[in-house]
Amino acid sequence: MTDRGVLLWIHGGGWRARSEEDGAGLAPLGLRVVPATYRFAAEAHWPAQLDDVRAAARAARAAAGGLPLLVGGDSAGAMLALHLGLRGVDRPGDVRAVLAYWAPVDPLDPRWRRLRRHDDPWADLLGHPPAAGDPATADATVAGHLGSGVPVLLVHGRDDAAVPATQSVDLAGRLLAAGHPAHLWLTHGGHALDLARPDVRAVTATFLDTVLPAA
């Protein structure tokens, strides 16, 4: 299949390590998958990770040969992909679309805080526990950066024990209210689903058909 776009893939791992998912399962959908790396929370605190993936996006865009640039990721990487896509590489709206799989998006969500009260990776990312009124917490919250109109795909397993599925459900509503073409697939299963699973691949393919030229 001819490449329809370049997908900058941002790995998960709780901002602490690298997950095994590399996005390669999306390549058969006409995407040239390019990996991004970023500093872990033990090396640098937010927003260093956004700076790093922005640099990776500029390099991917320069090598894209004119193909549209999409950004995507799983878990913590999906959070970074959302920030990158919604806020832009250099300006809002300069990314074609975002593909976010089981993304943590709200450090103050009560369900998240109950679930991760003994091990909150947001505290590592920020360098301190997230708190209302804290500028770093506000900046890292995805819903604070809506309005560019970039299309977003959100996929989440309803039985996810690492990131509550309601994070994606709540964000989908906010995206729609802010004028983003938002696609939400809430499905069976937990965290870190197989991107090649038929339903996940099908919904991703359908989303891509709405944002990319025909193959």
TIRO-2110 file (N, C-alpha, C; in Angstrom, 1 decimal):
// TIRO-2110
0.8, -1.2, 0.0, N, 1, A
0.0, 0.0, 0.0, CA, 1, A
0.9, 1.3, 0.0, C, 1, A
0.5, 2.2, -0.8, N, 2, A
1.2, 3.5, -0.8, CA, 2, A
1.0, 4.3, 0.5, C, 2, A
2.0, 4.9, 1.0, N, 3, A
1.9, 5.7, 2.2, CA, 3, A
0.9, 6.8, 2.0, C, 3, A
0.0, 7.0, 2.9, N, 4, A
-1.0, 8.1, 2.9, CA, 4, A
-0.6, 9.2, 3.8, C, 4, A
0.2, 8.9, 4.8, N, 5, A
0.6, 9.9, 5.8, CA, 5, A
1.8, 9.3, 6.6, C, 5, A
2.4, 10.2, 7.4, N, 6, A
3.4, 9.8, 8.3, CA, 6, A
2.9, 9.9, 9.7, C, 6, A
3.0, 8.8, 10.5, N, 7, A
2.6, 8.8, 11.8, CA, 7, A
3.7, 8.8, 12.8, C, 7, A
3.9, 9.9, 13.5, N, 8, A
4.9, 10.0, 14.6, CA, 8, A
4.3, 9.2, 15.8, C, 8, A
4.9, 8.1, 16.1, N, 9, A
4.4, 7.3, 17.2, CA, 9, A
5.2, 7.5, 18.5, C, 9, A
4.4, 7.8, 19.6, N, 10, A
5.0, 8.2, 20.9, CA, 10, A
4.7, 7.0, 21.8, C, 10, A
5.7, 6.4, 22.3, N, 11, A
5.5, 5.2, 23.2, CA, 11, A
5.0, 5.5, 24.6, C, 11, A
4.3, 4.6, 25.2, N, 12, A
3.8, 4.7, 26.5, CA, 12, A
4.9, 4.2, 27.5, C, 12, A
4.4, 4.0, 28.8, N, 13, A
5.3, 3.5, 29.8, CA, 13, A
5.3, 4.4, 31.1, C, 13, A
4.2, 5.1, 31.2, N, 14, A
4.0, 5.9, 32.4, CA, 14, A
4.9, 7.1, 32.6, C, 14, A
5.5, 7.6, 31.5, N, 15, A
6.5, 8.6, 31.5, CA, 15, A
7.8, 8.2, 32.2, C, 15, A
7.8, 6.9, 32.5, N, 16, A
9.0, 6.3, 33.4, CA, 16, A
9.8, 5.4, 32.6, C, 16, A
9.3, 4.8, 31.5, N, 17, A
10.0, 3.7, 30.8, CA, 17, A
9.3, 3.6, 29.4, C, 17, A
9.8, 2.6, 28.6, N, 18, A
9.3, 2.5, 27.3, CA, 18, A
8.4, 1.2, 27.2, C, 18, A
7.2, 1.4, 26.8, N, 19, A
6.3, 0.2, 26.6, CA, 19, A
6.7, -0.5, 25.3, C, 19, A
6.2, -1.7, 25.2, N, 20, A
6.6, -2.5, 24.0, CA, 20, A
5.9, -2.1, 22.7, C, 20, A
4.8, -1.4, 22.8, N, 21, A
4.0, -1.0, 21.7, CA, 21, A
4.8, 0.0, 20.8, C, 21, A
5.0, -0.3, 19.6, N, 22, A
5.7, 0.6, 18.7, CA, 22, A
4.9, 1.2, 17.5, C, 22, A
3.6, 0.9, 17.5, N, 23, A
2.8, 1.5, 16.5, CA, 23, A
2.9, 0.8, 15.1, C, 23, A
3.7, -0.3, 15.0, N, 24, A
3.9, -0.9, 13.7, CA, 24, A
2.6, -1.6, 13.2, C, 24, A
1.7, -1.9, 14.1, N, 25, A
0.5, -2.5, 13.7, CA, 25, A
-0.4, -1.6, 12.9, C, 25, A
-0.1, -0.3, 12.8, N, 26, A
-0.9, 0.6, 12.1, CA, 26, A
-0.3, 0.9, 10.7, C, 26, A
0.9, 0.4, 10.4, N, 27, A
1.5, 0.6, 9.1, CA, 27, A
0.7, 0.0, 8.0, C, 27, A
0.1, -1.1, 8.1, N, 28, A
-0.7, -1.7, 7.0, CA, 28, A
-1.9, -0.8, 6.6, C, 28, A
-2.2, 0.2, 7.4, N, 29, A
-3.3, 1.2, 7.0, CA, 29, A
-2.8, 2.3, 6.2, C, 29, A
-1.6, 2.2, 5.7, N, 30, A
-1.1, 3.3, 4.8, CA, 30, A
-0.3, 4.3, 5.5, C, 30, A
0.2, 4.0, 6.7, N, 31, A
1.0, 5.0, 7.5, CA, 31, A
2.5, 4.6, 7.5, C, 31, A
3.3, 5.6, 7.3, N, 32, A
4.7, 5.4, 7.6, CA, 32, A
5.0, 5.8, 9.0, C, 32, A
5.3, 4.8, 9.8, N, 33, A
5.4, 4.9, 11.3, CA, 33, A
6.8, 5.3, 11.7, C, 33, A
6.9, 6.5, 12.3, N, 34, A
8.2, 7.0, 12.8, CA, 34, A
8.2, 7.1, 14.3, C, 34, A
9.2, 6.4, 15.0, N, 35, A
9.2, 6.5, 16.4, CA, 35, A
9.7, 7.8, 17.0, C, 35, A
9.2, 8.2, 18.1, N, 36, A
9.7, 9.3, 18.8, CA, 36, A
10.2, 8.9, 20.2, C, 36, A
11.2, 9.6, 20.7, N, 37, A
11.7, 9.3, 22.0, CA, 37, A
11.6, 10.6, 22.8, C, 37, A
11.6, 10.5, 24.1, N, 38, A
11.5, 11.6, 25.0, CA, 38, A
12.1, 11.3, 26.3, C, 38, A
12.5, 12.3, 27.1, N, 39, A
13.1, 12.1, 28.4, CA, 39, A
12.1, 11.6, 29.4, C, 39, A
12.5, 10.6, 30.2, N, 40, A
11.6, 10.1, 31.2, CA, 40, A
11.5, 11.0, 32.4, C, 40, A
10.5, 10.8, 33.2, N, 41, A
10.3, 11.7, 34.4, CA, 41, A
11.5, 11.8, 35.3, C, 41, A
12.3, 10.7, 35.4, N, 42, A
13.4, 10.7, 36.3, CA, 42, A
14.6, 11.6, 35.7, C, 42, A
14.5, 11.9, 34.4, N, 43, A
15.5, 12.7, 33.8, CA, 43, A
15.1, 14.2, 33.7, C, 43, A
13.8, 14.4, 33.5, N, 44, A
13.4, 15.8, 33.4, CA, 44, A
11.9, 15.8, 33.6, C, 44, A
11.4, 17.0, 34.2, N, 45, A
10.0, 17.1, 34.5, CA, 45, A
9.2, 17.8, 33.3, C, 45, A
7.9, 17.7, 33.4, N, 46, A
7.1, 18.4, 32.4, CA, 46, A
7.4, 19.9, 32.4, C, 46, A
7.5, 20.6, 31.2, N, 47, A
7.1, 20.1, 29.8, CA, 47, A
8.2, 19.6, 29.0, C, 47, A
9.3, 19.1, 29.6, N, 48, A
10.4, 18.7, 28.7, CA, 48, A
10.0, 17.6, 27.7, C, 48, A
9.1, 16.7, 28.1, N, 49, A
8.6, 15.7, 27.2, CA, 49, A
7.9, 16.2, 26.0, C, 49, A
7.2, 17.3, 26.2, N, 50, A
6.5, 17.9, 25.0, CA, 50, A
7.5, 18.6, 24.1, C, 50, A
8.5, 19.2, 24.7, N, 51, A
9.6, 19.8, 23.9, CA, 51, A
10.3, 18.7, 23.0, C, 51, A
10.5, 17.5, 23.6, N, 52, A
11.2, 16.4, 22.9, CA, 52, A
10.4, 15.9, 21.8, C, 52, A
9.1, 15.7, 22.0, N, 53, A
8.3, 15.1, 20.9, CA, 53, A
8.0, 16.2, 19.8, C, 53, A
8.0, 17.4, 20.2, N, 54, A
8.0, 18.5, 19.2, CA, 54, A
9.2, 18.4, 18.3, C, 54, A
10.4, 18.3, 18.9, N, 55, A
11.6, 18.2, 18.1, CA, 55, A
11.5, 16.9, 17.1, C, 55, A
11.0, 15.8, 17.7, N, 56, A
10.9, 14.6, 16.8, CA, 56, A
9.9, 14.8, 15.7, C, 56, A
8.8, 15.6, 16.0, N, 57, A
7.8, 15.9, 14.9, CA, 57, A
8.4, 16.7, 13.8, C, 57, A
9.2, 17.7, 14.2, N, 58, A
9.8, 18.5, 13.2, CA, 58, A
10.7, 17.7, 12.3, C, 58, A
11.5, 16.8, 12.8, N, 59, A
12.3, 15.9, 12.0, CA, 59, A
11.5, 15.0, 11.1, C, 59, A
10.4, 14.4, 11.7, N, 60, A
9.5, 13.6, 10.9, CA, 60, A
8.9, 14.3, 9.7, C, 60, A
8.5, 15.6, 10.0, N, 61, A
7.8, 16.4, 9.0, CA, 61, A
8.8, 16.7, 7.9, C, 61, A
10.0, 17.0, 8.3, N, 62, A
11.1, 17.4, 7.3, CA, 62, A
11.4, 16.2, 6.3, C, 62, A
11.2, 15.0, 6.9, N, 63, A
11.5, 13.8, 6.1, CA, 63, A
10.3, 13.2, 5.4, C, 63, A
9.1, 13.8, 5.6, N, 64, A
7.9, 13.2, 5.1, CA, 64, A
7.6, 13.3, 3.6, C, 64, A
8.4, 14.1, 2.9, N, 65, A
8.2, 14.2, 1.5, CA, 65, A
6.8, 14.8, 1.1, C, 65, A
6.3, 15.7, 1.9, N, 66, A
5.0, 16.3, 1.7, CA, 66, A
3.8, 15.5, 2.2, C, 66, A
4.0, 14.3, 2.7, N, 67, A
2.9, 13.6, 3.3, CA, 67, A
2.3, 14.3, 4.5, C, 67, A
1.1, 14.1, 4.8, N, 68, A
0.5, 14.7, 6.0, CA, 68, A
1.1, 14.1, 7.2, C, 68, A
1.3, 14.9, 8.3, N, 69, A
1.8, 14.4, 9.6, CA, 69, A
0.7, 14.2, 10.6, C, 69, A
0.6, 12.9, 11.1, N, 70, A
-0.3, 12.6, 12.1, CA, 70, A
0.6, 12.2, 13.4, C, 70, A
0.0, 12.3, 14.5, N, 71, A
0.7, 11.9, 15.7, CA, 71, A
-0.2, 10.9, 16.5, C, 71, A
0.5, 10.0, 17.1, N, 72, A
-0.3, 9.0, 17.9, CA, 72, A
0.6, 8.4, 19.0, C, 72, A
-0.1, 7.6, 19.8, N, 73, A
0.7, 7.0, 20.9, CA, 73, A
-0.3, 6.1, 21.8, C, 73, A
0.4, 5.4, 22.7, N, 74, A
-0.4, 4.6, 23.6, CA, 74, A
-0.1, 5.0, 25.0, C, 74, A
-1.1, 5.0, 25.9, N, 75, A
-1.0, 5.3, 27.3, CA, 75, A
-0.3, 6.7, 27.5, C, 75, A
0.8, 6.8, 28.2, N, 76, A
1.4, 8.0, 28.5, CA, 76, A
1.9, 8.7, 27.1, C, 76, A
2.2, 7.9, 26.1, N, 77, A
2.5, 8.4, 24.8, CA, 77, A
1.3, 9.0, 24.1, C, 77, A
0.1, 8.5, 24.4, N, 78, A
-1.1, 9.0, 23.8, CA, 78, A
-1.3, 10.4, 24.4, C, 78, A
-1.1, 10.6, 25.7, N, 79, A
-1.2, 11.9, 26.3, CA, 79, A
-0.3, 12.9, 25.6, C, 79, A
1.0, 12.5, 25.4, N, 80, A
1.9, 13.4, 24.7, CA, 80, A
1.4, 13.7, 23.3, C, 80, A
0.9, 12.6, 22.6, N, 81, A
0.4, 12.8, 21.2, CA, 81, A
-0.8, 13.8, 21.2, C, 81, A
-1.6, 13.8, 22.2, N, 82, A
-2.7, 14.7, 22.3, CA, 82, A
-2.2, 16.1, 22.5, C, 82, A
-1.3, 16.3, 23.4, N, 83, A
-0.7, 17.7, 23.6, CA, 83, A
-0.1, 18.1, 22.3, C, 83, A
0.7, 17.3, 21.7, N, 84, A
1.4, 17.7, 20.4, CA, 84, A
0.4, 18.0, 19.3, C, 84, A
-0.6, 17.2, 19.2, N, 85, A
-1.6, 17.4, 18.1, CA, 85, A
-2.5, 18.6, 18.4, C, 85, A
-2.9, 18.8, 19.6, N, 86, A
-3.9, 19.9, 19.9, CA, 86, A
-3.2, 21.2, 20.0, C, 86, A
-1.9, 21.2, 20.5, N, 87, A
-1.2, 22.5, 20.7, CA, 87, A
-0.4, 22.8, 19.4, C, 87, A
-0.1, 21.8, 18.6, N, 88, A
0.7, 22.0, 17.4, CA, 88, A
2.2, 21.8, 17.6, C, 88, A
2.9, 21.5, 16.5, N, 89, A
4.3, 21.4, 16.5, CA, 89, A
4.9, 22.8, 16.6, C, 89, A
4.5, 23.7, 15.8, N, 90, A
4.9, 25.1, 15.8, CA, 90, A
3.8, 26.0, 16.1, C, 90, A
2.6, 25.6, 15.7, N, 91, A
1.4, 26.4, 15.9, CA, 91, A
0.2, 25.5, 15.9, C, 91, A
-0.9, 25.8, 16.6, N, 92, A
-2.1, 25.0, 16.6, CA, 92, A
-2.6, 24.8, 15.2, C, 92, A
-3.0, 23.5, 14.9, N, 93, A
-3.5, 23.2, 13.6, CA, 93, A
-2.6, 22.7, 12.6, C, 93, A
-1.3, 22.5, 12.9, N, 94, A
-0.3, 22.1, 11.9, CA, 94, A
-0.1, 20.6, 11.9, C, 94, A
-0.9, 19.8, 12.7, N, 95, A
-0.9, 18.4, 12.6, CA, 95, A
-2.2, 17.9, 12.0, C, 95, A
-2.2, 16.9, 11.2, N, 96, A
-3.4, 16.5, 10.5, CA, 96, A
-4.4, 15.8, 11.4, C, 96, A
-3.9, 15.0, 12.4, N, 97, A
-4.9, 14.3, 13.2, CA, 97, A
-4.1, 13.6, 14.4, C, 97, A
-4.8, 13.2, 15.4, N, 98, A
-4.3, 12.6, 16.6, CA, 98, A
-4.9, 11.2, 16.8, C, 98, A
-4.1, 10.2, 17.0, N, 99, A
-4.6, 8.9, 17.3, CA, 99, A
-4.2, 8.5, 18.8, C, 99, A
-5.1, 8.5, 19.7, N, 100, A
-4.7, 8.3, 21.1, CA, 100, A
-5.4, 7.1, 21.7, C, 100, A
-4.5, 6.1, 22.1, N, 101, A
-5.0, 4.9, 22.6, CA, 101, A
-4.8, 4.8, 24.1, C, 101, A
-5.9, 4.6, 24.8, N, 102, A
-5.9, 4.5, 26.3, CA, 102, A
-5.1, 5.5, 27.0, C, 102, A
-5.4, 6.8, 26.7, N, 103, A
-4.6, 7.9, 27.2, CA, 103, A
-5.0, 8.4, 28.6, C, 103, A
-4.1, 8.6, 29.5, N, 104, A
-4.4, 9.4, 30.7, CA, 104, A
-4.4, 10.9, 30.4, C, 104, A
-5.4, 11.6, 30.7, N, 105, A
-5.5, 13.0, 30.3, CA, 105, A
-5.8, 14.0, 31.4, C, 105, A
-6.2, 13.5, 32.5, N, 106, A
-6.6, 14.4, 33.6, CA, 106, A
-6.0, 14.0, 35.0, C, 106, A
-5.0, 14.6, 35.4, N, 107, A
-4.3, 14.2, 36.7, CA, 107, A
-5.2, 14.4, 37.9, C, 107, A
-6.2, 15.2, 37.8, N, 108, A
-7.1, 15.5, 39.0, CA, 108, A
-8.4, 14.8, 39.0, C, 108, A
-8.6, 13.9, 38.0, N, 109, A
-9.8, 13.1, 37.9, CA, 109, A
-10.0, 12.2, 39.2, C, 109, A
-11.1, 12.4, 39.9, N, 110, A
-11.2, 11.6, 41.2, CA, 110, A
-11.1, 10.1, 41.0, C, 110, A
-11.5, 9.6, 39.8, N, 111, A
-11.4, 8.1, 39.6, CA, 111, A
-10.0, 7.7, 39.4, C, 111, A
-9.2, 8.5, 38.7, N, 112, A
-7.8, 8.3, 38.6, CA, 112, A
-7.1, 8.3, 39.9, C, 112, A
-7.4, 9.3, 40.7, N, 113, A
-6.7, 9.5, 42.0, CA, 113, A
-7.0, 8.3, 43.0, C, 113, A
-8.2, 7.8, 42.9, N, 114, A
-8.6, 6.6, 43.7, CA, 114, A
-7.8, 5.4, 43.2, C, 114, A
-7.7, 5.3, 41.9, N, 115, A
-7.1, 4.1, 41.3, CA, 115, A
-5.6, 4.1, 41.5, C, 115, A
-5.0, 5.3, 41.4, N, 116, A
-3.5, 5.3, 41.5, CA, 116, A
-3.0, 6.1, 42.7, C, 116, A
-3.7, 6.1, 43.7, N, 117, A
-3.4, 6.9, 44.9, CA, 117, A
-2.0, 6.5, 45.5, C, 117, A
-1.6, 5.2, 45.3, N, 118, A
-0.4, 4.7, 45.9, CA, 118, A
0.8, 4.7, 44.9, C, 118, A
0.5, 5.1, 43.7, N, 119, A
1.5, 5.1, 42.6, CA, 119, A
1.0, 5.9, 41.5, C, 119, A
1.2, 7.2, 41.6, N, 120, A
0.7, 8.2, 40.6, CA, 120, A
1.8, 8.7, 39.7, C, 120, A
1.9, 8.2, 38.5, N, 121, A
3.0, 8.7, 37.6, CA, 121, A
2.9, 10.1, 37.3, C, 121, A
1.8, 10.8, 37.4, N, 122, A
1.7, 12.2, 37.2, CA, 122, A
2.6, 13.0, 38.2, C, 122, A
2.7, 12.5, 39.4, N, 123, A
3.6, 13.1, 40.4, CA, 123, A
5.0, 13.1, 39.9, C, 123, A
5.4, 12.0, 39.3, N, 124, A
6.8, 11.9, 38.8, CA, 124, A
7.0, 12.8, 37.6, C, 124, A
6.0, 12.9, 36.7, N, 125, A
6.1, 13.7, 35.6, CA, 125, A
6.2, 15.2, 35.9, C, 125, A
5.4, 15.6, 36.9, N, 126, A
5.4, 17.0, 37.3, CA, 126, A
6.5, 17.4, 38.2, C, 126, A
7.0, 16.4, 39.0, N, 127, A
8.0, 16.7, 40.0, CA, 127, A
7.3, 16.9, 41.3, C, 127, A
6.0, 16.9, 41.4, N, 128, A
5.3, 17.1, 42.7, CA, 128, A
3.9, 16.5, 42.4, C, 128, A
3.1, 16.2, 43.5, N, 129, A
1.8, 15.7, 43.3, CA, 129, A
0.9, 16.8, 42.6, C, 129, A
0.1, 16.3, 41.6, N, 130, A
-0.8, 17.3, 40.9, CA, 130, A
-1.8, 17.9, 41.9, C, 130, A
-2.1, 19.2, 41.7, N, 131, A
-3.0, 19.9, 42.6, CA, 131, A
-3.8, 21.0, 41.8, C, 131, A
-5.0, 21.2, 42.3, N, 132, A
-5.8, 22.3, 41.7, CA, 132, A
-5.1, 23.6, 41.9, C, 132, A
-5.1, 24.5, 40.9, N, 133, A
-4.4, 25.8, 41.1, CA, 133, A
-2.9, 25.8, 40.8, C, 133, A
-2.4, 24.6, 40.6, N, 134, A
-0.9, 24.5, 40.2, CA, 134, A
-0.7, 24.7, 38.7, C, 134, A
0.1, 25.6, 38.3, N, 135, A
0.3, 25.9, 36.9, CA, 135, A
0.7, 24.7, 36.1, C, 135, A
1.7, 23.9, 36.6, N, 136, A
2.1, 22.7, 35.9, CA, 136, A
1.0, 21.7, 35.7, C, 136, A
0.2, 21.5, 36.7, N, 137, A
-0.9, 20.5, 36.6, CA, 137, A
-1.9, 21.0, 35.5, C, 137, A
-2.2, 22.3, 35.6, N, 138, A
-3.1, 22.8, 34.6, CA, 138, A
-2.5, 22.7, 33.2, C, 138, A
-1.2, 22.9, 33.0, N, 139, A
-0.6, 22.9, 31.7, CA, 139, A
-0.6, 21.4, 31.2, C, 139, A
-0.4, 20.5, 32.0, N, 140, A
-0.4, 19.1, 31.6, CA, 140, A
-1.7, 18.4, 31.4, C, 140, A
-2.8, 19.1, 31.8, N, 141, A
-4.1, 18.6, 31.6, CA, 141, A
-4.6, 18.8, 30.2, C, 141, A
-4.9, 17.8, 29.4, N, 142, A
-5.1, 17.9, 28.0, CA, 142, A
-6.3, 18.8, 27.7, C, 142, A
-7.4, 18.8, 28.5, N, 143, A
-8.6, 19.5, 28.1, CA, 143, A
-8.3, 21.0, 28.2, C, 143, A
-7.2, 21.5, 28.7, N, 144, A
-6.9, 22.9, 28.8, CA, 144, A
-6.4, 23.4, 27.5, C, 144, A
-6.3, 22.6, 26.4, N, 145, A
-5.7, 23.0, 25.2, CA, 145, A
-6.5, 22.7, 24.0, C, 145, A
-7.8, 22.8, 24.1, N, 146, A
-8.7, 22.5, 23.0, CA, 146, A
-9.0, 23.8, 22.1, C, 146, A
-9.5, 23.5, 20.9, N, 147, A
-10.0, 24.6, 20.1, CA, 147, A
-9.3, 24.8, 18.8, C, 147, A
-8.3, 24.0, 18.5, N, 148, A
-7.6, 24.1, 17.2, CA, 148, A
-8.3, 23.4, 16.1, C, 148, A
-9.3, 22.6, 16.4, N, 149, A
-10.1, 21.9, 15.4, CA, 149, A
-9.5, 20.6, 14.8, C, 149, A
-8.4, 20.2, 15.4, N, 150, A
-7.7, 19.0, 14.9, CA, 150, A
-8.5, 17.7, 15.2, C, 150, A
-8.7, 16.8, 14.2, N, 151, A
-9.5, 15.6, 14.4, CA, 151, A
-8.7, 14.7, 15.4, C, 151, A
-9.5, 14.0, 16.3, N, 152, A
-8.9, 13.1, 17.3, CA, 152, A
-9.7, 11.8, 17.3, C, 152, A
-8.9, 10.7, 17.4, N, 153, A
-9.4, 9.4, 17.6, CA, 153, A
-9.0, 9.0, 19.0, C, 153, A
-10.0, 8.6, 19.8, N, 154, A
-9.8, 8.1, 21.2, CA, 154, A
-10.2, 6.6, 21.2, C, 154, A
-9.4, 5.7, 21.6, N, 155, A
-9.7, 4.3, 21.8, CA, 155, A
-9.4, 3.9, 23.2, C, 155, A
-10.3, 3.1, 23.8, N, 156, A
-10.1, 2.7, 25.2, CA, 156, A
-10.8, 1.5, 25.5, C, 156, A
-10.2, 0.6, 26.3, N, 157, A
-10.8, -0.6, 26.8, CA, 157, A
-11.6, -0.3, 28.1, C, 157, A
-12.9, -0.7, 28.1, N, 158, A
-13.7, -0.3, 29.2, CA, 158, A
-13.3, -0.9, 30.5, C, 158, A
-12.5, -2.0, 30.5, N, 159, A
-12.1, -2.6, 31.7, CA, 159, A
-10.6, -2.3, 32.1, C, 159, A
-10.1, -1.2, 31.5, N, 160, A
-8.8, -0.7, 31.8, CA, 160, A
-8.6, -0.5, 33.3, C, 160, A
-7.6, -1.2, 33.9, N, 161, A
-7.3, -1.1, 35.3, CA, 161, A
-6.2, -0.1, 35.6, C, 161, A
-5.5, 0.4, 34.5, N, 162, A
-4.4, 1.3, 34.7, CA, 162, A
-4.8, 2.8, 34.4, C, 162, A
-5.7, 3.0, 33.5, N, 163, A
-6.2, 4.3, 33.1, CA, 163, A
-7.7, 4.2, 33.0, C, 163, A
-8.5, 4.9, 33.8, N, 164, A
-10.0, 4.7, 33.7, CA, 164, A
-10.5, 5.1, 32.3, C, 164, A
-11.3, 4.2, 31.8, N, 165, A
-11.9, 4.5, 30.4, CA, 165, A
-12.7, 5.8, 30.4, C, 165, A
-13.2, 6.2, 31.5, N, 166, A
-13.9, 7.5, 31.6, CA, 166, A
-13.1, 8.7, 31.2, C, 166, A
-11.8, 8.5, 31.3, N, 167, A
-10.9, 9.7, 30.9, CA, 167, A
-11.1, 10.0, 29.4, C, 167, A
-11.1, 8.9, 28.6, N, 168, A
-11.4, 9.1, 27.2, CA, 168, A
-12.8, 9.6, 26.9, C, 168, A
-13.7, 9.0, 27.6, N, 169, A
-15.2, 9.4, 27.4, CA, 169, A
-15.4, 10.8, 27.7, C, 169, A
-14.8, 11.3, 28.8, N, 170, A
-15.0, 12.7, 29.2, CA, 170, A
-14.3, 13.6, 28.2, C, 170, A
-13.1, 13.2, 27.8, N, 171, A
-12.4, 14.1, 26.9, CA, 171, A
-13.1, 14.2, 25.5, C, 171, A
-13.7, 13.1, 25.1, N, 172, A
-14.5, 13.1, 23.8, CA, 172, A
-15.5, 14.2, 23.8, C, 172, A
-16.3, 14.2, 24.9, N, 173, A
-17.3, 15.3, 25.1, CA, 173, A
-16.7, 16.7, 25.0, C, 173, A
-15.6, 16.9, 25.7, N, 174, A
-15.0, 18.2, 25.7, CA, 174, A
-14.5, 18.6, 24.3, C, 174, A
-13.9, 17.6, 23.6, N, 175, A
-13.4, 17.8, 22.2, CA, 175, A
-14.6, 18.2, 21.3, C, 175, A
-15.7, 17.5, 21.4, N, 176, A
-16.9, 17.8, 20.5, CA, 176, A
-17.4, 19.2, 20.8, C, 176, A
-17.5, 19.5, 22.1, N, 177, A
-18.0, 20.9, 22.5, CA, 177, A
-17.1, 22.0, 22.0, C, 177, A
-15.8, 21.7, 21.9, N, 178, A
-14.8, 22.7, 21.4, CA, 178, A
-14.7, 22.7, 19.9, C, 178, A
-15.4, 21.9, 19.2, N, 179, A
-15.4, 21.9, 17.7, CA, 179, A
-14.4, 21.0, 17.0, C, 179, A
-13.9, 20.0, 17.8, N, 180, A
-13.0, 19.0, 17.2, CA, 180, A
-13.8, 17.8, 16.6, C, 180, A
-13.5, 17.4, 15.4, N, 181, A
-14.1, 16.1, 14.9, CA, 181, A
-13.5, 15.0, 15.8, C, 181, A
-14.3, 14.5, 16.7, N, 182, A
-13.8, 13.5, 17.7, CA, 182, A
-14.5, 12.1, 17.5, C, 182, A
-13.7, 11.1, 17.4, N, 183, A
-14.1, 9.7, 17.3, CA, 183, A
-13.7, 9.0, 18.5, C, 183, A
-14.7, 8.3, 19.1, N, 184, A
-14.4, 7.5, 20.4, CA, 184, A
-14.8, 6.1, 20.1, C, 184, A
-13.9, 5.2, 20.4, N, 185, A
-14.2, 3.7, 20.4, CA, 185, A
-13.9, 3.2, 21.8, C, 185, A
-15.0, 2.9, 22.5, N, 186, A
-15.0, 2.3, 23.8, CA, 186, A
-15.3, 0.8, 23.6, C, 186, A
-14.4, -0.1, 24.0, N, 187, A
-14.5, -1.5, 23.6, CA, 187, A
-14.2, -2.4, 24.7, C, 187, A
-14.3, -3.7, 24.5, N, 188, A
-14.0, -4.7, 25.5, CA, 188, A
-12.5, -4.8, 25.7, C, 188, A
-12.1, -5.2, 26.9, N, 189, A
-10.7, -5.4, 27.2, CA, 189, A
-10.1, -4.3, 28.2, C, 189, A
-8.9, -4.5, 28.5, N, 190, A
-8.2, -3.6, 29.5, CA, 190, A
-7.2, -2.7, 28.9, C, 190, A
-6.1, -2.6, 29.5, N, 191, A
-5.0, -1.6, 29.1, CA, 191, A
-4.2, -2.3, 28.0, C, 191, A
-3.6, -1.5, 27.1, N, 192, A
-2.6, -2.0, 26.2, CA, 192, A
-3.2, -3.1, 25.3, C, 192, A
-4.3, -2.8, 24.6, N, 193, A
-4.9, -3.7, 23.6, CA, 193, A
-4.0, -3.8, 22.4, C, 193, A
-4.2, -4.9, 21.7, N, 194, A
-3.5, -5.1, 20.4, CA, 194, A
-4.0, -4.2, 19.3, C, 194, A
-3.1, -3.4, 18.8, N, 195, A
-3.6, -2.4, 17.7, CA, 195, A
-4.0, -3.2, 16.5, C, 195, A
-3.6, -4.4, 16.3, N, 196, A
-4.0, -5.2, 15.1, CA, 196, A
-5.3, -6.0, 15.4, C, 196, A
-5.9, -5.8, 16.6, N, 197, A
-7.2, -6.5, 16.9, CA, 197, A
-8.2, -6.0, 15.9, C, 197, A
-9.1, -6.8, 15.3, N, 198, A
-9.9, -6.4, 14.2, CA, 198, A
-10.7, -5.2, 14.5, C, 198, A
-11.3, -5.0, 15.7, N, 199, A
-12.2, -3.9, 15.9, CA, 199, A
-11.3, -2.6, 16.0, C, 199, A
-10.2, -2.7, 16.7, N, 200, A
-9.3, -1.5, 16.9, CA, 200, A
-8.8, -1.1, 15.5, C, 200, A
-8.4, -2.1, 14.7, N, 201, A
-7.9, -1.7, 13.4, CA, 201, A
-9.0, -1.1, 12.5, C, 201, A
-10.2, -1.7, 12.6, N, 202, A
-11.3, -1.2, 11.7, CA, 202, A
-11.6, 0.3, 12.1, C, 202, A
-11.7, 0.6, 13.4, N, 203, A
-12.1, 1.9, 13.8, CA, 203, A
-11.0, 2.9, 13.4, C, 203, A
-9.7, 2.4, 13.5, N, 204, A
-8.6, 3.3, 13.1, CA, 204, A
-8.7, 3.6, 11.6, C, 204, A
-8.9, 2.5, 10.8, N, 205, A
-9.0, 2.7, 9.4, CA, 205, A
-10.1, 3.6, 9.0, C, 205, A
-11.3, 3.5, 9.7, N, 206, A
-12.4, 4.4, 9.4, CA, 206, A
-12.0, 5.9, 9.7, C, 206, A
-11.4, 6.1, 10.8, N, 207, A
-11.0, 7.4, 11.2, CA, 207, A
-10.0, 8.0, 10.1, C, 207, A
-9.0, 7.2, 9.7, N, 208, A
-8.0, 7.6, 8.7, CA, 208, A
-8.7, 8.0, 7.4, C, 208, A
-9.8, 7.3, 7.0, N, 209, A
-10.5, 7.6, 5.8, CA, 209, A
-11.1, 9.0, 5.9, C, 209, A
-11.4, 9.5, 7.1, N, 210, A
-12.0, 10.8, 7.2, CA, 210, A
-10.9, 12.0, 7.2, C, 210, A
-9.7, 11.6, 7.4, N, 211, A
-8.6, 12.7, 7.6, CA, 211, A
-7.5, 12.6, 6.5, C, 211, A
-7.5, 11.5, 5.7, N, 212, A
-6.4, 11.4, 4.8, CA, 212, A
-6.9, 11.2, 3.4, C, 212, A
-6.1, 11.5, 2.3, N, 213, A
-6.6, 11.2, 1.0, CA, 213, A
-6.8, 9.7, 0.8, C, 213, A
-7.6, 9.3, -0.1, N, 214, A
-7.9, 7.9, -0.4, CA, 214, A
-6.6, 7.2, -0.8, C, 214, A
-6.5, 5.9, -0.5, N, 215, A
-5.3, 5.1, -0.9, CA, 215, A
-5.3, 5.0, -2.4, C, 215, A
END
